[in-house]
Amino acid sequence: MRLFLAFTAGGLFGTGLFLSGMTDTRKVQGWLDVFGNWDPALAFVMGGAIIPMAIAWRLAAGRKPLAGGGFPAPARHDIGHRLITGSVLFGMGWGLAGLCPGPAMASLSYGGWGGALFLVSMAAGMLAAPKLSVQLDRLAARA
């Protein structure tokens, strides 16, 4: 049941990304081009996701998921070198490629070699991140 719900949620998410145009790299890059030909569509997509999720988190407080287990703990709000480094790297990749993890997965169905190359590069970065994180922690401890 849990895998079915995850598959269904992922399918709905991918469909939403496709229908909203967020799998089109030009759409995302257009939103990031605030001093050029700015396209505000992504702001509406984000608002359409953030507002219902904020309500869902409030309603889920103190409840158990239908598929068992538990809801994840609230995110930490620490601002440190890990958050800053990760945010900068994520933003650079998102701005240069116009893709983030969700649309990158969705783009595999039609994106050709560019989408596949981005997804492989993203996976390599995710695999390298823990080792790089340890090195960054050592550098931060010395400073």
C-alpha positions as MATLAB code, in Angstrom:
seq = 'MRLFLAFTAGGLFGTGLFLSGMTDTRKVQGWLDVFGNWDPALAFVMGGAIIPMAIAWRLAAGRKPLAGGGFPAPARHDIGHRLITGSVLFGMGWGLAGLCPGPAMASLSYGGWGGALFLVSMAAGMLAAPKLSVQLDRLAARA';
ca = [
       0.000    0.000    0.000;
       2.801    2.389    0.922;
       4.608    1.882   -2.412;
       1.349    2.328   -4.302;
       0.684    5.628   -2.529;
       4.248    6.806   -3.193;
       3.968    5.833   -6.860;
       0.627    7.615   -7.168;
       1.909   10.755   -5.448;
       5.016   10.787   -7.658;
       2.886   10.343  -10.754;
       0.612   13.209   -9.733;
       3.631   15.391   -8.991;
       5.198   14.619  -12.376;
       1.911   15.262  -14.145;
       1.584   18.593  -12.354;
       5.130   19.559  -13.351;
       4.411   18.679  -16.957;
       1.030   20.438  -17.137;
       2.384   23.590  -15.498;
       5.309   23.721  -17.919;
       7.919   23.365  -15.169;
       9.696   20.583  -17.044;
      10.511   23.144  -19.755;
      13.953   24.493  -18.885;
      13.222   27.789  -20.675;
      10.262   28.387  -18.343;
      12.412   27.990  -15.232;
      15.260   30.052  -16.643;
      12.718   32.713  -17.640;
      11.653   32.985  -14.002;
      15.259   33.400  -12.924;
      15.842   36.139  -15.533;
      14.471   38.986  -13.385;
      16.391   41.670  -15.297;
      15.462   40.369  -18.745;
      12.363   38.672  -20.105;
      10.968   37.639  -16.705;
       8.259   34.942  -16.595;
       6.341   34.838  -13.259;
       4.677   31.454  -13.938;
       6.949   29.563  -11.517;
       5.922   31.867   -8.664;
       2.302   30.820   -9.179;
       3.265   27.137   -9.299;
       5.249   27.532   -6.062;
       2.352   29.333   -4.386;
       0.010   26.610   -5.618;
       2.228   24.071   -3.844;
       3.289   25.949   -0.709;
      -0.162   27.121    0.383;
      -1.852   23.670    0.336;
       1.227   22.077    1.982;
       1.162   24.628    4.800;
      -2.473   23.719    5.423;
      -1.720   19.978    5.181;
       1.118   20.239    7.741;
      -1.245   21.977   10.174;
      -3.940   19.319    9.685;
      -1.434   16.450   10.002;
      -0.121   17.572   13.397;
      -0.705   14.792   15.932;
      -2.037   12.320   13.361;
      -0.641    9.124   11.852;
      -0.200    8.524    8.084;
      -2.684    6.142    6.454;
       0.135    3.909    5.228;
       1.722    3.588    8.673;
       4.931    4.960   10.066;
       5.090    8.598   11.032;
       5.344   12.019    9.488;
       8.847   13.490    9.294;
       9.949   15.843   12.039;
       9.846   19.561   11.256;
      12.888   20.847    9.415;
      15.696   22.400   11.401;
      16.267   26.100   10.935;
      20.028   26.169   11.481;
      21.893   28.317    8.979;
      25.422   27.043    8.568;
      28.007   26.237    5.949;
      26.185   23.056    4.886;
      22.930   24.878    4.144;
      24.672   27.743    2.373;
      26.931   25.496    0.279;
      24.068   23.192   -0.665;
      21.802   26.098   -1.555;
      24.456   27.729   -3.729;
      25.205   24.481   -5.572;
      21.511   23.681   -6.026;
      20.809   27.196   -7.296;
      23.731   27.126   -9.714;
      22.611   23.812  -11.186;
      18.998   24.915  -11.340;
      19.864   28.208  -13.005;
      22.305   26.744  -15.515;
      20.274   23.691  -16.494;
      16.763   24.893  -15.692;
      16.090   21.597  -13.920;
      15.863   20.439  -10.327;
      15.384   16.817   -9.168;
      11.635   16.486   -9.852;
      11.606   17.936  -13.369;
      14.875   16.128  -14.145;
      13.155   12.796  -13.474;
      10.099   13.855  -15.476;
      12.276   15.046  -18.378;
      13.668   11.522  -18.870;
      10.518   10.633  -20.781;
      11.130   13.292  -23.435;
      14.284   15.269  -22.593;
      16.738   13.377  -24.748;
      20.421   13.219  -23.859;
      20.472   16.599  -22.120;
      18.004   15.531  -19.426;
      19.726   12.173  -18.963;
      23.145   13.827  -18.657;
      21.799   16.256  -16.072;
      20.232   13.404  -14.084;
      23.476   11.379  -14.108;
      25.465   14.476  -13.060;
      22.964   15.219  -10.291;
      23.193   11.636   -9.016;
      27.008   11.825   -9.044;
      26.829   15.030   -7.014;
      24.471   13.399   -4.518;
      26.852   10.460   -4.121;
      29.870   12.764   -3.682;
      28.099   15.105   -1.226;
      28.625   13.053    1.972;
      32.390   12.821    1.416;
      32.653   16.491    0.524;
      30.567   17.351    3.562;
      33.063   15.623    5.866;
      35.898   17.617    4.309;
      33.959   20.882    4.666;
      33.301   20.057    8.337;
      37.049   19.571    8.881;
      37.835   22.883    7.187;
      35.186   24.659    9.261;
      36.550   23.145   12.479;
      40.038   24.492   11.695;
      38.767   28.021   11.063;
];
